[in-house]
Amino acid sequence: MEDNLIKIGVVDRDGSENILEIPTDINLSLMEILRASEYEILATCGGMALCATCHVEVIEGLESLAPASDQELDMLDTLPDADDQSRLACQLYLQNCNNGMKIKIKGALQS
Ligand code: FES
């Protein structure tokens, strides 16, 4: 692994899976990275933890993430399909320790 470049697995809504290489020295959230990689995420609120359309399920590597804030948890609480592996991608800034993480995109396509 190059310094500051990690790989994460991304499962799309249709079940297709890809590996994304993500530089960790850019100041972008996982939501912004997924959108830049052409995944369909509405991100209606622009990354303010207010719309939940960037909902992802963390399949592997949940323990390597910083804990969710109260605001993120409150927003996740509004989702019928959220569980204890759910996070808002706009609140996640990945670091080298997140290498090998795997997520599934779950956010609604209509807010
Ligand atoms: S983009 Fe709206 S909650 Fe993440």
Boltz pocket constraint, residues with backbone or C-beta under 6 A from the ligand:
constraints:
  - pocket:
      binder: B
      contacts: [[A, 31], [A, 42], [A, 43], [A, 44], [A, 45], [A, 46], [A, 47], [A, 48], [A, 49], [A, 50], [A, 51], [A, 52], [A, 53], [A, 54], [A, 55], [A, 75], [A, 88], [A, 89], [A, 90], [A, 91]]
      max_distance: 6.0
